[in-house]
Every structure is written in structure tokens, then in C-alpha cells.
Amino acid sequence: MLSTLSKEKRSFNVEEIRKDFPILEQQVNGYPLVYLDNAATTQKPNAVIDAISRYYRTINANVHRGAHSLSDAATQEFEAARSTLANFVNSPAPEQIIWTRGTTEAINLIAHCWGRANLAKGDRILVSELEHHSNIVPWQLVCEEKGARVEPVRVNQNGEIDLEDFHRLLDERVRLVSINHVSNVLGSVNPVKTIIDSAHSVGALCVIDGAQAVSHFPVDVQVLNCDFYCFSAHKLFGPTGIGVLWGRKQLLESMPPYQGGGEMIEQVSFSGTTFNGLPYKFEAGTPDIAGAIGFKAAVDYLSVFDRAELEAHEYSLLQYCIELGRAFESIKRIGTSDTQVGVYSFLLDGCHPADVGTLLDQQGIAVRTGHHCAQPLMKVFSIPGTVRASFSIYNTHAEIDRLFAGLEKARKFLQ
């Protein structure tokens, strides 16, 4: 297990990194796999696969309150994972890390627990037109129940939040601002520190959807000074079905529980029930123990690299893709922000995105097509969807060459 190894930094070598990810060795439809769907989910290194397998093979047991050795070992690893994730985002304390099923559940938890307790008729929540549906719909549900309103902040044609529009909408009636750190559709990196500080200036809280950010660059919740930060393991080389809600301690302590059941209680009786402290108040039932251990292994894996080297590699991939796109007949790039990571979203003139994706798949090239769970953003650009190629640390320039060779074949076939 990687977490038991030396934390000596590993020099960046993309071919060596690729050897850590067994899925990349396979062929799809008779071609070597080119995996460019990392914004949807990243592939998993052997370190993560092995950590999950080792848990089930050697210490599989339920955590907390166990009177036997396996339970004690599982609990120690489960809580060590929480501490690792706390360090990963520079949380002041491990108990501010709440395990969830992912970013979506984390946002729903805030909407359910904080929103129901604090929103009233006439209150406003600001979200941007860049948001994933999971950062829109939960707020709509709670606002409908409480008589509050969700209001969109405009996005310009570069795919950037219109800060002038944001400040126009921001006043003392705004109780909460919820913004993604990085757009899942365009890769735009939003000025979240400015947004957080502005929200706080009118007494509003700020939620940051960090699902697309944490795999591309370091995140420090104390520097950001946000109130909540949410992210998922599966976009960070970890397993599916587990994520993190980080929150300010005083806010988490003031919020009612999310679900009832085991572990989230202190005492239960028919005359009344008292609840456990953080983080367990929000973790009813048997948790995803294997997922947490796998999440820790993913963070441990990432930590052996110089993040600046990884960022530079991803930046070079994006710039190379943009350069080839400029020279390619009939491509229209969607989203041209100067602050962008890991995503190239585009249309091929006269071709439906789904058709392009199907023809690329026939050549072993995996991309994502459609509205990417961001229909309001598609409306901004007056398009039904895009083709999205998204990059990670194991992608190569040769794979981008394969993408454009595949697009040339698709263009000739479809036009």
C-alpha cells in the first residue's frame, strides 16, 4: 500500500505514470485506448485498486465500537483516511471532513440541513449559469419549500462568470452563494476567492463545488476562507460512491442531522434522542469503509508527485489541443477563458456531438458528448451540447494527435 512507502517525491514521467493505471493498457474496438473523459471520472492507479482489495482481503469489518481486532484495524484505517483528506485541503481539524457519496450528496446535505433551518421567504441564493445541475436543483428544491429564490449569475461568451452581474445581484437579501471552482463543461477556473470575500461582505455564506478542481491544483480551504467545500473521490483517481463535504466547524455544529440511524446518535429513547458530535452526526449507517481507504490511497498516490509538474503537463496538453484545434477545419471551440484547466469543449460544424462521439469511440477514443448536466450553460451558447475532451496526468500529446486524426475521419464521414 502506497501510504506505507516513503513520501519521497517522484519525478514526473508520463510513460511511467501510465504504467500505474492498468486500464490504459487495453484496446477498445481494436485500437489502443485513448481515454479523454477525465472530467466525468478519472482512471484508478494500482495503489488505489490494491488498497481496496487489501481491505476486503485482510481487515473487512464494520468500524467503530467493535470489540475485535479486525474492527479496530478497519476503524484506524477509516479514520486515518479522514485525517489524510483533512490535510489534503488544509482543514483545521479532521472532524470537519464529512464522508458523503460524492459532491452531489454533499451539496444536497447543505441544502437540506442548512437551507431548511435558515432560509425564509424572500431570501435569495445565487448560482452561476456555469453550474452542474447538482449545484442548481438542490437549491431550487429547498427554495421552493421555504419561499426563497435561486437567481442565476450571467456567464459571458468566453465561459467566465460575469463579476459585474454578480455584484449587481449581491445584496443583504442573499443568504448563500454556490459556485463551482472549475466548470465541468469548459474547464474555466472561477475567481472563487473574490466571490467568497464579496459574499461574506453582505453576510452571505459561500459553497464551493470543487469536484473539477482538486485533481488539477492544490486547494486550501483556509486560504479560500469558504464556508463549505465539496468534492468527489472518483474525479481524483479514487473510487466511485464516496466524496467529502468540508465545512466550518461552527456551521456544521449548528446544522441538524441529515439522516437518522446508527452512529449519528448519542442516546436513543422513545422520550427523545440526542445526536453524536462531528463528524458522525452526518454519517448515519455503515459508511463506505473501502471507499474511504481507496480515497486515502488516491491522495497518497498524488502526494508523491510535485503538483506543479503535473499542472505543467496538463497545461501543455490543453495548449497543444487548442493549437491543433485552431488549425483544424470546421471546429468551433466553446469556452475560451484565459484561466482554464484540462478541458477542451467543442463542436464540429454540421455534426451532432453524439455522432462525433460514436465515431471517435469506434477508433478507441473516449470523449463525453451532450449537455454535461449543464443545460442552462448550453442555453447561454444556444447549442444542444458539445464534444468534451478532458485531460489528466496520464494523457499524452500523441493521444491528442489521435483525437484529431479521429476527428478528421469523423468529419469526412459526417459532412
QUIQUIPE-V201466 format. One record per residue. N is the residue number from 1. SS is DSSP state (A for helix, B for strand, O for the rest). PSI is psi as a letter, one per 40 degrees, with the letter a starting at -180 (none if undefined). Layout:
((N | SS | PSI) (N | SS | PSI))
This chain:
((1 | O | h) (2 | A | d) (3 | A | e) (4 | A | e) (5 | O | i) (6 | O | i) (7 | O | e) (8 | O | h) (9 | O | i) (10 | B | h) (11 | O | i) (12 | O | h) (13 | O | h) (14 | A | d) (15 | A | d) (16 | A | d) (17 | A | d) (18 | A | d) (19 | A | e) (20 | O | e) (21 | O | g) (22 | A | d) (23 | A | d) (24 | A | e) (25 | A | e) (26 | O | i) (27 | B | i) (28 | B | h) (29 | O | f) (30 | O | e) (31 | B | i) (32 | B | h) (33 | O | h) (34 | B | h) (35 | B | h) (36 | O | f) (37 | B | f) (38 | O | d) (39 | O | d) (40 | O | d) (41 | O | i) (42 | O | i) (43 | O | i) (44 | O | h) (45 | O | i) (46 | A | d) (47 | A | d) (48 | A | d) (49 | A | d) (50 | A | d) (51 | A | d) (52 | A | d) (53 | A | d) (54 | A | d) (55 | A | d) (56 | A | d) (57 | A | d) (58 | A | d) (59 | A | f) (60 | O | h) (61 | O | i) (62 | O | i) (63 | O | i) (64 | O | h) (65 | O | e) (66 | O | i) (67 | O | e) (68 | O | i) (69 | A | d) (70 | A | d) (71 | A | d) (72 | A | d) (73 | A | d) (74 | A | d) (75 | A | d) (76 | A | d) (77 | A | d) (78 | A | d) (79 | A | d) (80 | A | d) (81 | A | d) (82 | A | d) (83 | A | d) (84 | A | d) (85 | A | d) (86 | A | d) (87 | A | d) (88 | A | d) (89 | O | e) (90 | O | f) (91 | O | i) (92 | O | d) (93 | O | i) (94 | A | d) (95 | A | e) (96 | A | e) (97 | B | h) (98 | B | h) (99 | B | h) (100 | B | i) (101 | O | e) (102 | O | a) (103 | A | d) (104 | A | d) (105 | A | d) (106 | A | d) (107 | A | d) (108 | A | d) (109 | A | d) (110 | A | d) (111 | A | d) (112 | A | d) (113 | A | d) (114 | A | d) (115 | A | d) (116 | A | d) (117 | A | d) (118 | A | d) (119 | O | i) (120 | O | i) (121 | O | h) (122 | O | e) (123 | O | i) (124 | B | i) (125 | B | h) (126 | B | h) (127 | B | i) (128 | B | i) (129 | O | e) (130 | O | e) (131 | O | i) (132 | O | i) (133 | A | d) (134 | A | e) (135 | A | e) (136 | O | d) (137 | A | d) (138 | A | d) (139 | A | d) (140 | A | d) (141 | A | d) (142 | A | d) (143 | A | d) (144 | A | d) (145 | A | d) (146 | A | e) (147 | O | e) (148 | O | a) (149 | B | i) (150 | B | h) (151 | B | h) (152 | B | i) (153 | B | h) (154 | O | i) (155 | B | h) (156 | O | i) (157 | O | e) (158 | O | e) (159 | O | f) (160 | O | i) (161 | B | h) (162 | O | g) (163 | A | d) (164 | A | d) (165 | A | d) (166 | A | d) (167 | A | d) (168 | A | d) (169 | A | d) (170 | O | h) (171 | O | a) (172 | O | e) (173 | O | e) (174 | B | h) (175 | B | d) (176 | B | i) (177 | B | h) (178 | B | h) (179 | B | i) (180 | B | i) (181 | O | d) (182 | B | h) (183 | O | h) (184 | O | d) (185 | O | d) (186 | O | e) (187 | O | e) (188 | B | h) (189 | B | h) (190 | O | i) (191 | O | g) (192 | A | d) (193 | A | d) (194 | A | d) (195 | A | d) (196 | A | d) (197 | A | d) (198 | A | d) (199 | A | d) (200 | A | d) (201 | A | d) (202 | O | e) (203 | O | e) (204 | O | i) (205 | B | i) (206 | B | h) (207 | B | h) (208 | B | h) (209 | B | h) (210 | O | e) (211 | O | d) (212 | O | e) (213 | O | d) (214 | O | d) (215 | O | e) (216 | O | d) (217 | O | i) (218 | O | i) (219 | O | h) (220 | O | h) (221 | A | d) (222 | A | d) (223 | A | d) (224 | A | d) (225 | O | f) (226 | O | i) (227 | O | d) (228 | B | i) (229 | B | h) (230 | B | h) (231 | B | i) (232 | B | i) (233 | O | d) (234 | O | e) (235 | O | e) (236 | O | f) (237 | O | e) (238 | O | a) (239 | O | i) (240 | O | i) (241 | O | e) (242 | O | i) (243 | B | a) (244 | B | h) (245 | B | h) (246 | B | h) (247 | B | i) (248 | O | h) (249 | A | d) (250 | A | d) (251 | A | d) (252 | A | d) (253 | A | d) (254 | A | e) (255 | O | i) (256 | O | i) (257 | O | i) (258 | O | d) (259 | O | i) (260 | O | i) (261 | O | a) (262 | O | i) (263 | O | d) (264 | O | e) (265 | B | i) (266 | B | d) (267 | B | h) (268 | B | h) (269 | B | i) (270 | O | e) (271 | O | e) (272 | B | i) (273 | B | h) (274 | B | i) (275 | B | i) (276 | O | i) (277 | O | a) (278 | O | i) (279 | O | e) (280 | A | e) (281 | A | d) (282 | A | e) (283 | O | g) (284 | O | h) (285 | O | i) (286 | O | h) (287 | O | i) (288 | O | g) (289 | A | d) (290 | A | d) (291 | A | d) (292 | A | d) (293 | A | d) (294 | A | d) (295 | A | d) (296 | A | d) (297 | A | d) (298 | A | d) (299 | A | d) (300 | A | d) (301 | A | d) (302 | A | d) (303 | A | e) (304 | O | e) (305 | B | i) (306 | O | h) (307 | A | d) (308 | A | d) (309 | A | d) (310 | A | d) (311 | A | d) (312 | A | d) (313 | A | d) (314 | A | d) (315 | A | d) (316 | A | d) (317 | A | d) (318 | A | d) (319 | A | d) (320 | A | d) (321 | A | d) (322 | A | d) (323 | A | d) (324 | A | d) (325 | A | d) (326 | A | d) (327 | A | e) (328 | O | h) (329 | O | h) (330 | O | e) (331 | B | h) (332 | B | h) (333 | B | h) (334 | O | h) (335 | O | h) (336 | O | f) (337 | O | i) (338 | O | d) (339 | O | g) (340 | B | i) (341 | O | h) (342 | O | e) (343 | B | h) (344 | B | h) (345 | B | h) (346 | B | i) (347 | B | i) (348 | B | h) (349 | O | h) (350 | O | e) (351 | O | h) (352 | O | h) (353 | A | d) (354 | A | d) (355 | A | d) (356 | A | d) (357 | A | d) (358 | A | d) (359 | A | d) (360 | A | d) (361 | A | d) (362 | O | e) (363 | O | e) (364 | O | e) (365 | B | h) (366 | B | h) (367 | O | i) (368 | B | i) (369 | B | i) (370 | B | a) (371 | O | e) (372 | O | f) (373 | O | f) (374 | O | f) (375 | A | d) (376 | A | d) (377 | A | d) (378 | A | d) (379 | A | d) (380 | A | d) (381 | A | e) (382 | O | f) (383 | O | i) (384 | O | d) (385 | O | a) (386 | B | i) (387 | B | h) (388 | B | h) (389 | B | h) (390 | B | i) (391 | O | i) (392 | O | a) (393 | O | d) (394 | O | e) (395 | O | i) (396 | O | i) (397 | A | d) (398 | A | d) (399 | A | d) (400 | A | d) (401 | A | d) (402 | A | d) (403 | A | d) (404 | A | d) (405 | A | d) (406 | A | d) (407 | A | d) (408 | A | d) (409 | A | d) (410 | A | d) (411 | A | d) (412 | A | d) (413 | A | d) (414 | A | d) (415 | O | none))
